[in-house]
Amino acid sequence: MLKDEIVNNIDDNNLKTIVSTIRNGGLVVFPTETVYGIGADTFNVQAVKNIFVAKGRASDNPLIAHISSIDMLSRLT
């Protein structure tokens, strides 16, 4: 299945499940242009730790946080 097909096939129930998973500290996997990403709530410390564990990533190798507005930036800095 192509990435666009996956994205276009997300219905309201699936989206609610994704949102609930993130809000409850879970991880979600999503396609990007080249690889799959792992996402979680940036403000949930345990969820962020779980990304490091899932990826086998060293704790001194920072993650990327995607934001939707400048207002969100002030919450991260």
PyMOL Python script that loads the backbone (N, CA, C, O; Angstrom):
from pymol import cmd

cmd.read_pdbstr("""\
ATOM      1  N   MET A   1       0.852  -1.177   0.000  1.00  0.00           N
ATOM      2  CA  MET A   1       0.000   0.000   0.000  1.00  0.00           C
ATOM      3  C   MET A   1       0.895   1.236   0.000  1.00  0.00           C
ATOM      4  O   MET A   1       1.842   1.308   0.783  1.00  0.00           O
ATOM      5  N   LEU A   2       0.619   2.177  -0.838  1.00  0.00           N
ATOM      6  CA  LEU A   2       1.385   3.408  -0.924  1.00  0.00           C
ATOM      7  C   LEU A   2       1.049   4.337   0.228  1.00  0.00           C
ATOM      8  O   LEU A   2      -0.040   4.280   0.798  1.00  0.00           O
ATOM      9  N   LYS A   3       2.017   5.202   0.560  1.00  0.00           N
ATOM     10  CA  LYS A   3       1.834   6.133   1.667  1.00  0.00           C
ATOM     11  C   LYS A   3       0.546   6.949   1.503  1.00  0.00           C
ATOM     12  O   LYS A   3      -0.220   7.082   2.458  1.00  0.00           O
ATOM     13  N   ASP A   4       0.297   7.495   0.309  1.00  0.00           N
ATOM     14  CA  ASP A   4      -0.900   8.307   0.091  1.00  0.00           C
ATOM     15  C   ASP A   4      -2.175   7.511   0.327  1.00  0.00           C
ATOM     16  O   ASP A   4      -3.165   8.049   0.824  1.00  0.00           O
ATOM     17  N   GLU A   5      -2.155   6.232  -0.030  1.00  0.00           N
ATOM     18  CA  GLU A   5      -3.322   5.389   0.213  1.00  0.00           C
ATOM     19  C   GLU A   5      -3.567   5.216   1.703  1.00  0.00           C
ATOM     20  O   GLU A   5      -4.711   5.216   2.158  1.00  0.00           O
ATOM     21  N   ILE A   6      -2.477   5.069   2.463  1.00  0.00           N
ATOM     22  CA  ILE A   6      -2.611   4.915   3.906  1.00  0.00           C
ATOM     23  C   ILE A   6      -3.209   6.186   4.497  1.00  0.00           C
ATOM     24  O   ILE A   6      -4.174   6.125   5.259  1.00  0.00           O
ATOM     25  N   VAL A   7      -2.645   7.326   4.152  1.00  0.00           N
ATOM     26  CA  VAL A   7      -3.123   8.599   4.685  1.00  0.00           C
ATOM     27  C   VAL A   7      -4.567   8.841   4.276  1.00  0.00           C
ATOM     28  O   VAL A   7      -5.376   9.276   5.097  1.00  0.00           O
ATOM     29  N   ASN A   8      -4.899   8.570   3.039  1.00  0.00           N
ATOM     30  CA  ASN A   8      -6.254   8.814   2.561  1.00  0.00           C
ATOM     31  C   ASN A   8      -7.269   7.840   3.124  1.00  0.00           C
ATOM     32  O   ASN A   8      -8.472   8.090   3.042  1.00  0.00           O
ATOM     33  N   ASN A   9      -6.814   6.745   3.688  1.00  0.00           N
ATOM     34  CA  ASN A   9      -7.729   5.750   4.245  1.00  0.00           C
ATOM     35  C   ASN A   9      -7.942   5.906   5.739  1.00  0.00           C
ATOM     36  O   ASN A   9      -8.569   5.045   6.356  1.00  0.00           O
ATOM     37  N   ILE A  10      -7.444   6.972   6.335  1.00  0.00           N
ATOM     38  CA  ILE A  10      -7.683   7.198   7.756  1.00  0.00           C
ATOM     39  C   ILE A  10      -9.083   7.779   7.915  1.00  0.00           C
ATOM     40  O   ILE A  10      -9.358   8.899   7.484  1.00  0.00           O
ATOM     41  N   ASP A  11      -9.955   7.004   8.537  1.00  0.00           N
ATOM     42  CA  ASP A  11     -11.311   7.502   8.765  1.00  0.00           C
ATOM     43  C   ASP A  11     -11.406   8.110  10.161  1.00  0.00           C
ATOM     44  O   ASP A  11     -10.432   8.103  10.913  1.00  0.00           O
ATOM     45  N   ASP A  12     -12.567   8.630  10.501  1.00  0.00           N
ATOM     46  CA  ASP A  12     -12.746   9.293  11.788  1.00  0.00           C
ATOM     47  C   ASP A  12     -12.445   8.384  12.964  1.00  0.00           C
ATOM     48  O   ASP A  12     -11.861   8.832  13.951  1.00  0.00           O
ATOM     49  N   ASN A  13     -12.833   7.105  12.881  1.00  0.00           N
ATOM     50  CA  ASN A  13     -12.568   6.175  13.984  1.00  0.00           C
ATOM     51  C   ASN A  13     -11.080   5.936  14.155  1.00  0.00           C
ATOM     52  O   ASN A  13     -10.573   5.906  15.276  1.00  0.00           O
ATOM     53  N   ASN A  14     -10.371   5.763  13.027  1.00  0.00           N
ATOM     54  CA  ASN A  14      -8.927   5.575  13.124  1.00  0.00           C
ATOM     55  C   ASN A  14      -8.254   6.817  13.692  1.00  0.00           C
ATOM     56  O   ASN A  14      -7.349   6.715  14.521  1.00  0.00           O
ATOM     57  N   LEU A  15      -8.694   7.980  13.250  1.00  0.00           N
ATOM     58  CA  LEU A  15      -8.117   9.220  13.742  1.00  0.00           C
ATOM     59  C   LEU A  15      -8.361   9.372  15.236  1.00  0.00           C
ATOM     60  O   LEU A  15      -7.473   9.815  15.965  1.00  0.00           O
ATOM     61  N   LYS A  16      -9.538   9.017  15.694  1.00  0.00           N
ATOM     62  CA  LYS A  16      -9.836   9.080  17.129  1.00  0.00           C
ATOM     63  C   LYS A  16      -8.918   8.141  17.905  1.00  0.00           C
ATOM     64  O   LYS A  16      -8.463   8.482  18.997  1.00  0.00           O
ATOM     65  N   THR A  17      -8.644   6.967  17.352  1.00  0.00           N
ATOM     66  CA  THR A  17      -7.744   6.017  17.996  1.00  0.00           C
ATOM     67  C   THR A  17      -6.332   6.586  18.066  1.00  0.00           C
ATOM     68  O   THR A  17      -5.666   6.467  19.094  1.00  0.00           O
ATOM     69  N   ILE A  18      -5.876   7.199  16.988  1.00  0.00           N
ATOM     70  CA  ILE A  18      -4.545   7.796  16.957  1.00  0.00           C
ATOM     71  C   ILE A  18      -4.430   8.903  18.003  1.00  0.00           C
ATOM     72  O   ILE A  18      -3.464   8.945  18.765  1.00  0.00           O
ATOM     73  N   VAL A  19      -5.410   9.793  18.037  1.00  0.00           N
ATOM     74  CA  VAL A  19      -5.405  10.899  18.998  1.00  0.00           C
ATOM     75  C   VAL A  19      -5.437  10.368  20.419  1.00  0.00           C
ATOM     76  O   VAL A  19      -4.691  10.845  21.274  1.00  0.00           O
ATOM     77  N   SER A  20      -6.280   9.397  20.680  1.00  0.00           N
ATOM     78  CA  SER A  20      -6.371   8.811  22.015  1.00  0.00           C
ATOM     79  C   SER A  20      -5.051   8.168  22.430  1.00  0.00           C
ATOM     80  O   SER A  20      -4.616   8.306  23.574  1.00  0.00           O
ATOM     81  N   THR A  21      -4.423   7.470  21.499  1.00  0.00           N
ATOM     82  CA  THR A  21      -3.140   6.824  21.783  1.00  0.00           C
ATOM     83  C   THR A  21      -2.105   7.860  22.194  1.00  0.00           C
ATOM     84  O   THR A  21      -1.410   7.684  23.195  1.00  0.00           O
ATOM     85  N   ILE A  22      -2.000   8.936  21.429  1.00  0.00           N
ATOM     86  CA  ILE A  22      -1.027   9.983  21.750  1.00  0.00           C
ATOM     87  C   ILE A  22      -1.366  10.650  23.077  1.00  0.00           C
ATOM     88  O   ILE A  22      -0.480  10.859  23.906  1.00  0.00           O
ATOM     89  N   ARG A  23      -2.620  10.981  23.287  1.00  0.00           N
ATOM     90  CA  ARG A  23      -3.023  11.646  24.542  1.00  0.00           C
ATOM     91  C   ARG A  23      -2.782  10.769  25.767  1.00  0.00           C
ATOM     92  O   ARG A  23      -2.570  11.279  26.867  1.00  0.00           O
ATOM     93  N   ASN A  24      -2.815   9.454  25.576  1.00  0.00           N
ATOM     94  CA  ASN A  24      -2.608   8.529  26.687  1.00  0.00           C
ATOM     95  C   ASN A  24      -1.160   8.064  26.807  1.00  0.00           C
ATOM     96  O   ASN A  24      -0.871   7.093  27.506  1.00  0.00           O
ATOM     97  N   GLY A  25      -0.257   8.754  26.128  1.00  0.00           N
ATOM     98  CA  GLY A  25       1.165   8.463  26.277  1.00  0.00           C
ATOM     99  C   GLY A  25       1.697   7.378  25.366  1.00  0.00           C
ATOM    100  O   GLY A  25       2.844   6.956  25.515  1.00  0.00           O
ATOM    101  N   GLY A  26       0.891   6.918  24.427  1.00  0.00           N
ATOM    102  CA  GLY A  26       1.336   5.869  23.519  1.00  0.00           C
ATOM    103  C   GLY A  26       2.116   6.415  22.340  1.00  0.00           C
ATOM    104  O   GLY A  26       2.215   7.625  22.136  1.00  0.00           O
ATOM    105  N   LEU A  27       2.661   5.497  21.576  1.00  0.00           N
ATOM    106  CA  LEU A  27       3.418   5.833  20.382  1.00  0.00           C
ATOM    107  C   LEU A  27       2.602   5.501  19.148  1.00  0.00           C
ATOM    108  O   LEU A  27       1.807   4.561  19.149  1.00  0.00           O
ATOM    109  N   VAL A  28       2.808   6.285  18.089  1.00  0.00           N
ATOM    110  CA  VAL A  28       2.183   6.012  16.798  1.00  0.00           C
ATOM    111  C   VAL A  28       3.276   5.986  15.735  1.00  0.00           C
ATOM    112  O   VAL A  28       4.304   6.648  15.871  1.00  0.00           O
ATOM    113  N   VAL A  29       3.045   5.228  14.695  1.00  0.00           N
ATOM    114  CA  VAL A  29       3.991   5.143  13.581  1.00  0.00           C
ATOM    115  C   VAL A  29       3.311   5.733  12.356  1.00  0.00           C
ATOM    116  O   VAL A  29       2.134   5.479  12.099  1.00  0.00           O
ATOM    117  N   PHE A  30       4.069   6.526  11.603  1.00  0.00           N
ATOM    118  CA  PHE A  30       3.491   7.186  10.435  1.00  0.00           C
ATOM    119  C   PHE A  30       4.516   7.242   9.307  1.00  0.00           C
ATOM    120  O   PHE A  30       5.718   7.331   9.557  1.00  0.00           O
ATOM    121  N   PRO A  31       4.036   7.189   8.069  1.00  0.00           N
ATOM    122  CA  PRO A  31       4.954   7.246   6.935  1.00  0.00           C
ATOM    123  C   PRO A  31       5.429   8.675   6.682  1.00  0.00           C
ATOM    124  O   PRO A  31       4.681   9.635   6.863  1.00  0.00           O
ATOM    125  N   THR A  32       6.689   8.793   6.260  1.00  0.00           N
ATOM    126  CA  THR A  32       7.231  10.073   5.811  1.00  0.00           C
ATOM    127  C   THR A  32       7.685   9.879   4.366  1.00  0.00           C
ATOM    128  O   THR A  32       7.398   8.846   3.762  1.00  0.00           O
ATOM    129  N   GLU A  33       8.377  10.840   3.821  1.00  0.00           N
ATOM    130  CA  GLU A  33       8.830  10.727   2.433  1.00  0.00           C
ATOM    131  C   GLU A  33       9.782   9.548   2.224  1.00  0.00           C
ATOM    132  O   GLU A  33       9.761   8.922   1.164  1.00  0.00           O
ATOM    133  N   THR A  34      10.608   9.239   3.212  1.00  0.00           N
ATOM    134  CA  THR A  34      11.639   8.216   3.009  1.00  0.00           C
ATOM    135  C   THR A  34      11.574   7.042   3.979  1.00  0.00           C
ATOM    136  O   THR A  34      11.949   5.925   3.620  1.00  0.00           O
ATOM    137  N   VAL A  35      11.112   7.273   5.181  1.00  0.00           N
ATOM    138  CA  VAL A  35      11.090   6.230   6.218  1.00  0.00           C
ATOM    139  C   VAL A  35       9.791   6.344   7.001  1.00  0.00           C
ATOM    140  O   VAL A  35       8.935   7.167   6.675  1.00  0.00           O
ATOM    141  N   TYR A  36       9.645   5.536   8.014  1.00  0.00           N
ATOM    142  CA  TYR A  36       8.518   5.682   8.925  1.00  0.00           C
ATOM    143  C   TYR A  36       8.985   6.435  10.157  1.00  0.00           C
ATOM    144  O   TYR A  36      10.107   6.243  10.626  1.00  0.00           O
ATOM    145  N   GLY A  37       8.116   7.295  10.679  1.00  0.00           N
ATOM    146  CA  GLY A  37       8.428   8.032  11.888  1.00  0.00           C
ATOM    147  C   GLY A  37       7.691   7.441  13.066  1.00  0.00           C
ATOM    148  O   GLY A  37       6.685   6.750  12.905  1.00  0.00           O
ATOM    149  N   ILE A  38       8.199   7.720  14.250  1.00  0.00           N
ATOM    150  CA  ILE A  38       7.528   7.335  15.491  1.00  0.00           C
ATOM    151  C   ILE A  38       7.148   8.629  16.185  1.00  0.00           C
ATOM    152  O   ILE A  38       7.994   9.494  16.410  1.00  0.00           O
ATOM    153  N   GLY A  39       5.876   8.760  16.522  1.00  0.00           N
ATOM    154  CA  GLY A  39       5.406   9.986  17.134  1.00  0.00           C
ATOM    155  C   GLY A  39       4.808   9.752  18.504  1.00  0.00           C
ATOM    156  O   GLY A  39       4.339   8.662  18.828  1.00  0.00           O
ATOM    157  N   ALA A  40       4.840  10.815  19.304  1.00  0.00           N
ATOM    158  CA  ALA A  40       4.273  10.785  20.650  1.00  0.00           C
ATOM    159  C   ALA A  40       4.065  12.221  21.112  1.00  0.00           C
ATOM    160  O   ALA A  40       4.455  13.164  20.423  1.00  0.00           O
ATOM    161  N   ASP A  41       3.463  12.380  22.256  1.00  0.00           N
ATOM    162  CA  ASP A  41       3.255  13.693  22.856  1.00  0.00           C
ATOM    163  C   ASP A  41       4.595  14.212  23.373  1.00  0.00           C
ATOM    164  O   ASP A  41       5.177  13.632  24.290  1.00  0.00           O
ATOM    165  N   THR A  42       5.077  15.289  22.792  1.00  0.00           N
ATOM    166  CA  THR A  42       6.363  15.879  23.178  1.00  0.00           C
ATOM    167  C   THR A  42       6.400  16.261  24.650  1.00  0.00           C
ATOM    168  O   THR A  42       7.467  16.268  25.263  1.00  0.00           O
ATOM    169  N   PHE A  43       5.254  16.576  25.215  1.00  0.00           N
ATOM    170  CA  PHE A  43       5.196  17.048  26.598  1.00  0.00           C
ATOM    171  C   PHE A  43       4.993  15.918  27.609  1.00  0.00           C
ATOM    172  O   PHE A  43       4.876  16.176  28.807  1.00  0.00           O
ATOM    173  N   ASN A  44       4.950  14.683  27.142  1.00  0.00           N
ATOM    174  CA  ASN A  44       4.802  13.528  28.015  1.00  0.00           C
ATOM    175  C   ASN A  44       6.173  12.859  28.143  1.00  0.00           C
ATOM    176  O   ASN A  44       6.637  12.194  27.217  1.00  0.00           O
ATOM    177  N   VAL A  45       6.808  13.040  29.286  1.00  0.00           N
ATOM    178  CA  VAL A  45       8.177  12.564  29.490  1.00  0.00           C
ATOM    179  C   VAL A  45       8.288  11.061  29.251  1.00  0.00           C
ATOM    180  O   VAL A  45       9.232  10.612  28.601  1.00  0.00           O
ATOM    181  N   GLN A  46       7.349  10.284  29.758  1.00  0.00           N
ATOM    182  CA  GLN A  46       7.423   8.832  29.579  1.00  0.00           C
ATOM    183  C   GLN A  46       7.261   8.449  28.109  1.00  0.00           C
ATOM    184  O   GLN A  46       7.936   7.535  27.634  1.00  0.00           O
ATOM    185  N   ALA A  47       6.394   9.120  27.400  1.00  0.00           N
ATOM    186  CA  ALA A  47       6.208   8.832  25.975  1.00  0.00           C
ATOM    187  C   ALA A  47       7.500   9.108  25.205  1.00  0.00           C
ATOM    188  O   ALA A  47       7.880   8.333  24.327  1.00  0.00           O
ATOM    189  N   VAL A  48       8.163  10.199  25.531  1.00  0.00           N
ATOM    190  CA  VAL A  48       9.431  10.518  24.866  1.00  0.00           C
ATOM    191  C   VAL A  48      10.478   9.455  25.208  1.00  0.00           C
ATOM    192  O   VAL A  48      11.220   9.012  24.330  1.00  0.00           O
ATOM    193  N   LYS A  49      10.541   9.051  26.457  1.00  0.00           N
ATOM    194  CA  LYS A  49      11.470   7.976  26.845  1.00  0.00           C
ATOM    195  C   LYS A  49      11.163   6.706  26.055  1.00  0.00           C
ATOM    196  O   LYS A  49      12.078   5.994  25.643  1.00  0.00           O
ATOM    197  N   ASN A  50       9.884   6.424  25.843  1.00  0.00           N
ATOM    198  CA  ASN A  50       9.498   5.226  25.101  1.00  0.00           C
ATOM    199  C   ASN A  50       9.952   5.274  23.640  1.00  0.00           C
ATOM    200  O   ASN A  50      10.231   4.231  23.049  1.00  0.00           O
ATOM    201  N   ILE A  51      10.027   6.466  23.055  1.00  0.00           N
ATOM    202  CA  ILE A  51      10.557   6.575  21.698  1.00  0.00           C
ATOM    203  C   ILE A  51      12.028   6.173  21.686  1.00  0.00           C
ATOM    204  O   ILE A  51      12.463   5.426  20.809  1.00  0.00           O
ATOM    205  N   PHE A  52      12.795   6.669  22.658  1.00  0.00           N
ATOM    206  CA  PHE A  52      14.210   6.294  22.744  1.00  0.00           C
ATOM    207  C   PHE A  52      14.363   4.784  22.871  1.00  0.00           C
ATOM    208  O   PHE A  52      15.222   4.185  22.224  1.00  0.00           O
ATOM    209  N   VAL A  53      13.539   4.176  23.696  1.00  0.00           N
ATOM    210  CA  VAL A  53      13.603   2.724  23.888  1.00  0.00           C
ATOM    211  C   VAL A  53      13.226   1.994  22.600  1.00  0.00           C
ATOM    212  O   VAL A  53      13.923   1.072  22.178  1.00  0.00           O
ATOM    213  N   ALA A  54      12.130   2.404  21.984  1.00  0.00           N
ATOM    214  CA  ALA A  54      11.650   1.737  20.772  1.00  0.00           C
ATOM    215  C   ALA A  54      12.674   1.801  19.641  1.00  0.00           C
ATOM    216  O   ALA A  54      12.825   0.853  18.870  1.00  0.00           O
ATOM    217  N   LYS A  55      13.367   2.919  19.557  1.00  0.00           N
ATOM    218  CA  LYS A  55      14.341   3.102  18.483  1.00  0.00           C
ATOM    219  C   LYS A  55      15.727   2.596  18.852  1.00  0.00           C
ATOM    220  O   LYS A  55      16.605   2.502  17.993  1.00  0.00           O
ATOM    221  N   GLY A  56      15.929   2.269  20.123  1.00  0.00           N
ATOM    222  CA  GLY A  56      17.270   1.904  20.571  1.00  0.00           C
ATOM    223  C   GLY A  56      18.209   3.101  20.438  1.00  0.00           C
ATOM    224  O   GLY A  56      19.394   2.943  20.143  1.00  0.00           O
ATOM    225  N   ARG A  57      17.677   4.272  20.655  1.00  0.00           N
ATOM    226  CA  ARG A  57      18.404   5.523  20.435  1.00  0.00           C
ATOM    227  C   ARG A  57      19.108   5.959  21.710  1.00  0.00           C
ATOM    228  O   ARG A  57      18.532   5.889  22.796  1.00  0.00           O
ATOM    229  N   ALA A  58      20.343   6.404  21.585  1.00  0.00           N
ATOM    230  CA  ALA A  58      21.102   6.906  22.733  1.00  0.00           C
ATOM    231  C   ALA A  58      20.425   8.157  23.282  1.00  0.00           C
ATOM    232  O   ALA A  58      19.899   8.973  22.524  1.00  0.00           O
ATOM    233  N   SER A  59      20.443   8.301  24.594  1.00  0.00           N
ATOM    234  CA  SER A  59      19.748   9.420  25.232  1.00  0.00           C
ATOM    235  C   SER A  59      20.393  10.771  24.929  1.00  0.00           C
ATOM    236  O   SER A  59      19.776  11.811  25.160  1.00  0.00           O
ATOM    237  N   ASP A  60      21.629  10.772  24.414  1.00  0.00           N
ATOM    238  CA  ASP A  60      22.266  12.049  24.058  1.00  0.00           C
ATOM    239  C   ASP A  60      22.059  12.412  22.579  1.00  0.00           C
ATOM    240  O   ASP A  60      22.659  13.364  22.080  1.00  0.00           O
ATOM    241  N   ASN A  61      21.206  11.646  21.887  1.00  0.00           N
ATOM    242  CA  ASN A  61      20.882  11.898  20.490  1.00  0.00           C
ATOM    243  C   ASN A  61      19.460  12.462  20.450  1.00  0.00           C
ATOM    244  O   ASN A  61      18.501  11.692  20.495  1.00  0.00           O
ATOM    245  N   PRO A  62      19.300  13.784  20.366  1.00  0.00           N
ATOM    246  CA  PRO A  62      17.981  14.410  20.529  1.00  0.00           C
ATOM    247  C   PRO A  62      16.975  14.032  19.448  1.00  0.00           C
ATOM    248  O   PRO A  62      17.336  13.642  18.338  1.00  0.00           O
ATOM    249  N   LEU A  63      15.722  14.161  19.807  1.00  0.00           N
ATOM    250  CA  LEU A  63      14.618  13.934  18.881  1.00  0.00           C
ATOM    251  C   LEU A  63      14.192  15.260  18.256  1.00  0.00           C
ATOM    252  O   LEU A  63      14.554  16.334  18.738  1.00  0.00           O
ATOM    253  N   ILE A  64      13.429  15.169  17.193  1.00  0.00           N
ATOM    254  CA  ILE A  64      12.851  16.346  16.552  1.00  0.00           C
ATOM    255  C   ILE A  64      11.435  16.529  17.097  1.00  0.00           C
ATOM    256  O   ILE A  64      10.682  15.564  17.226  1.00  0.00           O
ATOM    257  N   ALA A  65      11.086  17.759  17.412  1.00  0.00           N
ATOM    258  CA  ALA A  65       9.718  18.081  17.829  1.00  0.00           C
ATOM    259  C   ALA A  65       9.085  18.936  16.749  1.00  0.00           C
ATOM    260  O   ALA A  65       9.606  20.001  16.417  1.00  0.00           O
ATOM    261  N   HIS A  66       7.978  18.488  16.200  1.00  0.00           N
ATOM    262  CA  HIS A  66       7.246  19.257  15.201  1.00  0.00           C
ATOM    263  C   HIS A  66       6.214  20.120  15.921  1.00  0.00           C
ATOM    264  O   HIS A  66       5.509  19.649  16.813  1.00  0.00           O
ATOM    265  N   ILE A  67       6.136  21.371  15.529  1.00  0.00           N
ATOM    266  CA  ILE A  67       5.185  22.293  16.151  1.00  0.00           C
ATOM    267  C   ILE A  67       4.295  22.911  15.071  1.00  0.00           C
ATOM    268  O   ILE A  67       4.658  22.954  13.895  1.00  0.00           O
ATOM    269  N   SER A  68       3.132  23.384  15.494  1.00  0.00           N
ATOM    270  CA  SER A  68       2.185  23.959  14.535  1.00  0.00           C
ATOM    271  C   SER A  68       2.088  25.470  14.621  1.00  0.00           C
ATOM    272  O   SER A  68       1.397  26.095  13.817  1.00  0.00           O
ATOM    273  N   SER A  69       2.783  26.070  15.600  1.00  0.00           N
ATOM    274  CA  SER A  69       2.704  27.515  15.733  1.00  0.00           C
ATOM    275  C   SER A  69       3.868  28.021  16.563  1.00  0.00           C
ATOM    276  O   SER A  69       4.517  27.249  17.269  1.00  0.00           O
ATOM    277  N   ILE A  70       4.131  29.315  16.478  1.00  0.00           N
ATOM    278  CA  ILE A  70       5.161  29.950  17.294  1.00  0.00           C
ATOM    279  C   ILE A  70       4.812  29.834  18.773  1.00  0.00           C
ATOM    280  O   ILE A  70       5.704  29.721  19.612  1.00  0.00           O
ATOM    281  N   ASP A  71       3.522  29.861  19.097  1.00  0.00           N
ATOM    282  CA  ASP A  71       3.098  29.731  20.494  1.00  0.00           C
ATOM    283  C   ASP A  71       3.566  28.400  21.086  1.00  0.00           C
ATOM    284  O   ASP A  71       3.937  28.340  22.258  1.00  0.00           O
ATOM    285  N   MET A  72       3.552  27.361  20.301  1.00  0.00           N
ATOM    286  CA  MET A  72       4.024  26.063  20.789  1.00  0.00           C
ATOM    287  C   MET A  72       5.519  26.096  21.077  1.00  0.00           C
ATOM    288  O   MET A  72       5.995  25.407  21.978  1.00  0.00           O
ATOM    289  N   LEU A  73       6.259  26.894  20.315  1.00  0.00           N
ATOM    290  CA  LEU A  73       7.699  26.988  20.506  1.00  0.00           C
ATOM    291  C   LEU A  73       8.035  27.452  21.915  1.00  0.00           C
ATOM    292  O   LEU A  73       8.971  26.940  22.529  1.00  0.00           O
ATOM    293  N   SER A  74       7.283  28.415  22.432  1.00  0.00           N
ATOM    294  CA  SER A  74       7.558  28.906  23.782  1.00  0.00           C
ATOM    295  C   SER A  74       7.326  27.832  24.837  1.00  0.00           C
ATOM    296  O   SER A  74       7.953  27.866  25.896  1.00  0.00           O
ATOM    297  N   ARG A  75       6.452  26.895  24.572  1.00  0.00           N
ATOM    298  CA  ARG A  75       6.226  25.789  25.519  1.00  0.00           C
ATOM    299  C   ARG A  75       7.408  24.815  25.528  1.00  0.00           C
ATOM    300  O   ARG A  75       7.651  24.136  26.525  1.00  0.00           O
ATOM    301  N   LEU A  76       8.135  24.754  24.415  1.00  0.00           N
ATOM    302  CA  LEU A  76       9.257  23.814  24.301  1.00  0.00           C
ATOM    303  C   LEU A  76      10.584  24.399  24.756  1.00  0.00           C
ATOM    304  O   LEU A  76      11.533  23.663  25.022  1.00  0.00           O
ATOM    305  N   THR A  77      10.651  25.718  24.844  1.00  0.00           N
ATOM    306  CA  THR A  77      11.939  26.338  25.164  1.00  0.00           C
ATOM    307  C   THR A  77      11.925  27.005  26.510  1.00  0.00           C
ATOM    308  O   THR A  77      12.934  27.575  26.927  1.00  0.00           O
TER     309      THR A  77
END
""", "prot")
cmd.dss("prot")
cmd.show_as("cartoon", "prot")
cmd.util.cbc("prot")
cmd.orient("prot")
